[in-house]
Amino acid sequence: MDLKLAGKKALVSGSTAGIGLAIAQVLADEGAEVIVNGRTDERVQQAVKTIKEKSSKANVKGLTADLSSADGVKVLTNSLPELDILINNTGTYEAKNFFDITDADWQAIYETNVMSGVRLSRFYLPGMLKRNLGRIIFISSESGVQTPVEMVHYGMTKTAQLAVSRGLAEMTAGTNVTVNSVLPGPTRSEGVEQFLEQVAKERGVDTAAIEQDFFKTVRPSSLIKRFATCEEVAYMVAYVASERAAATNGSALRVDGGTVRSIL
């Protein structure tokens, strides 16, 4: 299926690894002009190199900016005044007991996970509405629906993204602009891979055993009983970013392997 993404200008925030990098790769493969973003020049340039190695014709550039602050967002928007597709993927997480989460922890994760997308959307949405064409996608999480007890602050930010996304979608009524959220479940990202390898080494078993135990004890509601690949999430995002998804607006689309027990 031709997603008709050729020539579209797309920013994927936080895209030097994991889901963000996979999204950037798929969009580039589909012919979009992709802007990769990260906090350091080294990581950004490595991501650009990785995409070009996999797709020699990829039209991909890098923009270094720390989007966890208003100043960082301004650095990016000053260099990139207009977009067709905005993927709000910047995010961080940590496992931490609720009673140990400080005020600073709450503020920091909110600034990174929520306000980065708020600020970018506030800048780019008016132009999309004026041109009557555009896509904004928030990369939320199944944790936004089922708050994980081991990282309540992270779950809160993912729920907030869903609210912001739906609210912005209401502003697009009657236009060709859409705003949606995609909710990955447990995904085999760079961080998860490192975690699996570390625990496997500590227990003297292979990573397959750790993955099996994870879905038995931590995410027992998963139907696929495995980590999704970053590419599996990216394919959903690419579709939602395309013209083919014109009738999908204000939605929260799950790529969670059936982890959330809901028929909607």
Residue, then its C-alpha position, 0 to 999 in steps of 0.5 A: m500500500d502506498l501511504k502517500l508520504a513521499g515529500k512530507k516533512a516529518l519530525v520524530s522527537g527523541s528518535t536516536a534509538g528504540i521506537g523513535l528511530a524505528i518510526a524515523q526509519v519507516l517514514a524515510d523508507e516511505g519517502a518522507e523527509v525525516i528530521v531526527n532529534g536527540r539531545t547530543d550531536e553524536r547520537v543524532q548523527q549516528a541515527v542519521k547514519t543508521i537510517k541512511e545505511k538501511s535506506s540509501k535514498a533516505n531524505v533524513k536530517g538531524l536536529t540536536a535539541d533537548l526538548s525537556s525545556a522550553d529553551g530546547v524546543k525553541v532551538l528546534t522550532n527556530s531551525l524548523p518553522e514548518l512541518d507536515i507530520l509531528i511525532n511526539n515521541t520524546g520520553t523517559y521512564e524509571a522504575k521507582n517506589f512511589f514513596d521515593i519519587t521526589d517533587a523534582d522527579w515528578q516535575a522532570i518527567y512531566e516536562t520531558n514526557v508531556m510538555s515537550g509534546v505540548r510545546l511542539s504541538r502549540f507551535y506546529l498545529p496553527g500552521m497545519l490548520k492554516r494549510n488544512l493538512g497535517r498529522i500530530i501523533f503522541i507516542s503514549s503507552e499502555s501504562g497510560v491506561q493501566t498505571p504501573v505501580e512500579m512507576v506511577h509518575y511515568g503512567m501519569t505522564k502517559t495518561a496526560q498525553l492521551a488527554v492532550s491528544r484528544g483535546l487537540a483533536e477537538m480543535t481540528a474538527g472539519t479540517n484535514v488535520t488529525v491528532n491521535s495517540v499510539l499506545p505501545g505495550p512492552t516493546r523490545s527497545e534499546g533500554v529493555e534489551q539492556f535490562l534483559e541482558q543484565v538480569a539474565k547475566e545476574r541470574g545465569v540464564d538466557t534472555a528468553a527465560i527472562e522475557q518469559d518470566f516477565f510476561k508471566t509475572v509482570r504483564p500476565s494480561s499480554l496476549i502475544k506473550r512477548f515484547a513487540t518489536c520497535e518496527e511493529v509499533a513504527y508501522m502503526v505510526a506510519y499508517v496513522a501519519s499517512e493520508r490513508a488514515a484520514a478518517t482516524n482522528g482523536s483516537a488512542l490506538r493500541v499496539d500493546g499485544g492485547t495487554v489492556r483488557s478492553i474491547l475499546 
